């Protein structure tokens, strides 16, 4: 089964996808930032949320959010990861 850590990460990723405010996004990202190990699927989900949930997309330039997404996208060669990094770089 899934480890507690993995369950917690999944819950946070779902919460990020459902985030309805910038404040909520900051809180969730601060909790996600405690983790450094991600599965490829988790990274894919997180990157996709950055591009689809405006409560995340619109604050990619905030330092805490930018730091988190840079870390997630850094070693990812996907088109989506590059798109997120480009957005962050445009904004910061």
C-alpha positions as CSV (number, residue, x, y, z in Angstrom):
1,X,0.0,0.0,0.0
2,X,0.9,3.6,0.1
3,X,3.1,5.0,2.8
4,X,1.8,7.7,5.1
5,X,4.1,10.1,3.4
6,X,2.7,9.2,0.0
7,X,-0.9,9.5,1.2
8,X,-0.1,12.9,2.7
9,X,1.5,14.1,-0.6
10,X,-1.4,12.9,-2.6
11,X,-3.9,14.7,-0.3
12,X,-1.8,17.9,-0.7
13,X,-1.6,17.6,-4.5
14,X,-5.4,17.2,-4.6
15,X,-5.8,20.2,-2.4
16,X,-3.5,22.2,-4.6
17,X,-5.6,21.2,-7.6
18,X,-8.7,22.3,-5.8
19,X,-7.2,25.5,-4.3
20,X,-9.7,28.4,-4.5
21,X,-7.5,31.2,-3.3
22,X,-3.9,32.5,-3.4
23,X,-3.8,32.2,0.4
24,X,-4.7,28.5,0.2
25,X,-2.1,28.0,-2.5
26,X,0.6,29.5,-0.3
27,X,-0.4,27.3,2.6
28,X,-0.5,24.1,0.5
29,X,2.8,24.8,-1.2
30,X,4.5,25.5,2.2
31,X,3.4,22.0,3.3
32,X,4.4,20.4,-0.1
33,X,7.8,22.1,0.2
34,X,8.7,19.8,3.2
35,X,9.0,16.9,0.8
36,X,11.9,16.3,-1.5
37,X,11.1,12.9,-3.0
38,X,8.4,12.8,-5.7
39,X,7.2,10.1,-8.0
40,X,7.1,10.9,-11.7
41,X,3.3,10.8,-11.5
42,X,3.2,13.2,-8.6
43,X,5.5,15.6,-10.4
44,X,3.4,15.4,-13.6
45,X,0.2,16.2,-11.5
46,X,1.9,19.1,-9.7
47,X,3.2,20.6,-13.0
48,X,-0.2,20.2,-14.7
49,X,-1.9,22.0,-11.8
50,X,0.6,24.9,-12.2
51,X,-0.7,25.3,-15.8
52,X,-4.4,24.8,-15.2
53,X,-5.4,26.2,-11.7
54,X,-5.3,30.0,-11.9
55,X,-4.9,30.2,-8.1
56,X,-1.5,28.7,-8.8
57,X,-0.6,30.1,-12.2
58,X,-1.2,33.7,-11.3
59,X,1.2,33.6,-8.3
60,X,4.0,31.6,-9.8
61,X,6.2,34.6,-9.4
62,X,5.8,34.7,-5.6
63,X,9.2,33.6,-4.2
64,X,7.9,30.6,-2.2
65,X,5.8,29.3,-5.1
66,X,8.6,30.0,-7.7
67,X,11.1,28.1,-5.5
68,X,8.9,25.1,-5.1
69,X,8.0,24.8,-8.8
70,X,11.6,25.4,-9.9
71,X,12.7,22.5,-7.7
72,X,9.9,20.3,-9.1
73,X,10.6,21.2,-12.8
74,X,14.4,21.4,-12.6
75,X,15.2,17.8,-13.6
76,X,12.1,17.3,-15.7
77,X,12.5,17.4,-19.4
78,X,8.8,17.5,-20.3
79,X,7.2,20.2,-22.4
80,X,4.9,21.1,-19.4
81,X,7.8,21.5,-17.0
82,X,9.6,23.8,-19.4
83,X,6.4,25.8,-19.9
84,X,6.1,26.3,-16.1
85,X,9.8,27.3,-15.9
86,X,9.3,29.8,-18.8
87,X,6.3,31.3,-17.0
88,X,8.3,31.7,-13.8
89,X,11.2,33.3,-15.6
90,X,8.9,35.7,-17.5
91,X,7.4,36.8,-14.2
92,X,10.4,37.0,-12.0
